[in-house]
Amino acid sequence: MGRRALPKIDGELDYAPHFRKLEELSSPWNAGALFGREAPLEVEMGSGKGLFLQNAATNNPQHNFLGIEVAAKYARFTAARLAKRGLTNAVAIHGDGLRLFREIIPEGSLTAVHVYFPDPWWKKRHHKRRVFNEAFLGDVFRTLASGGKLHFWTDVEAYFTATLELITAHTRFSGPHAVPEKIAEHDLDFRTHFERRTRLHDQPVYRAEFLKEE
């Protein structure tokens, strides 16, 4: 299922406080300056249209949320979505998420990492393009604090199985731990737009959670 065209952003909406380019992030890393406060930080890899960031930031105001998205138009749309709702605890970043984890986020600084419905790159010769690889998993494990969690969801069973095997083989996470399906209370009560569309088409979603116990 492909992505639908994005609605236009209101030209009067100031979403600048919710939008950054990867190159604009401070070095050394300063999450407090980015959000204007110190709080537990969760990062979503590939934030798409920003439904997860919107709902997570709304339901967990005591945490900060950062979404990284390689497509500029989606990152801007997410930032506008956050600005429209006045969610000061969430920021959308345009840029390469692998670089964010590899070069910018310091060790033990994250409470959670979220990866939802990443591109499965179906053809075998393209599997090397998948976001989950040994290097990325090493960076996720390094940047998570003790007790931090990795959340992974997909609608592709073969990709789910292969990724779980990769995580088990190349990290010291505890898991996978099962994640029960939640009954949606309203039309946008889903983790992402991909989950919403998948479930409305009565197709399964495969979910797993991993815990860093060190």
C-alpha positions, -999 to +999 in steps of 0.1 A: +000+000+000+016+033-011+015+066+005-013+091-003-007+127-012-002+150+018-026+177+026-013+212+021+003+229+052-015+260+064+006+289+052-002+309+084+011+281+107+045+286+122+060+252+125+096+263+127+100+255+165+090+219+156+113+214+126+151+209+123+175+197+096+199+171+108+228+195+101+213+221+124+215+199+155+240+211+181+273+194+185+279+182+211+244+169+215+221+190+237+186+176+239+177+202+266+184+230+242+164+214+215+133+210+236+138+237+261+139+213+290+155+180+302+132+150+300+134+113+290+139+112+252+123+087+228+133+086+191+112+074+161+132+062+131+112+071+100+084+093+114+063+094+082+032+116+086+038+119+123+008+101+138+030+083+163+048+115+174+014+133+178-002+106+199+029+098+219+036+134+227+000+140+237-003+110+259+032+112+275+038+149+282+066+141+307+087+127+278+104+144+248+099+128+214+121+132+183+112+119+149+137+115+121+125+114+085+145+113+052+117+128+031+116+166+037+080+170+028+070+144+054+092+159+081+077+193+075+042+179+075+049+162+108+063+195+123+032+213+112+011+186+128+029+190+161+027+228+159-010+228+151-016+209+184+009+229+204+030+199+213+062+214+226+076+181+236+081+168+200+103+178+172+106+165+136+141+161+120+147+160+083+177+138+075+194+105+075+184+085+106+213+062+104+236+092+107+216+106+136+222+074+156+258+069+144+272+104+148+250+125+170+231+107+197+253+099+227+256+067+245+229+058+270+208+089+264+175+074+251+146+059+269+131+042+238+137+037+200+106+032+178+108+016+143+074+012+127+067-003+093+101+003+077+105-004+040+110-042+037+130-038+004+114-069-010+140-080-036+169-100-021+195-079-038+180-049-020+180-064+015+212-045+023+191-013+021+169-023+050+172-001+081+178-030+104+214-041+100+242-050+124+256-014+125+223+002+132+214-023+159+247-016+175+239+021+176+205+015+190+218-006+218+246+019+225+223+049+226+196+033+248+199+037+286+197+007+309+160-002+309+155+014+275+133-003+249+133-010+212+099-012+196+096-028+161+063-033+141+058-044+105+031-059+083+056-082+066+059-115+084+091-126+066+108-093+074+096-095+110+111-130+114+144-121+098+147-089+119+141-107+151+168-133+142+192-104+134+185-086+167+190-118+187+222-126+169+239-092+171+227-076+203+223-083+240+186-072+242+162-092+263+133-103+241+115-104+219+086-096+242+051-099+228+030-067+223-008-073+224-030-056+198-049-026+212-085-020+203-087+014+186-110+038+205-113+063+176-103+067+140-067+078+147-061+057+177-033+037+160+004+037+163+010+049+128-010+055+096+004+023+082-010+004+112-044+020+107-045+011+070-033-024+076-058-032+103-087-016+085-079-040+056-080-069+082-043-077+077-020-087+105+005-065+122+036-081+137+049-065+169+079-070+192+096-052+220+131-056+232+146-045+265+181-033+273+187-047+308+224-036+313 
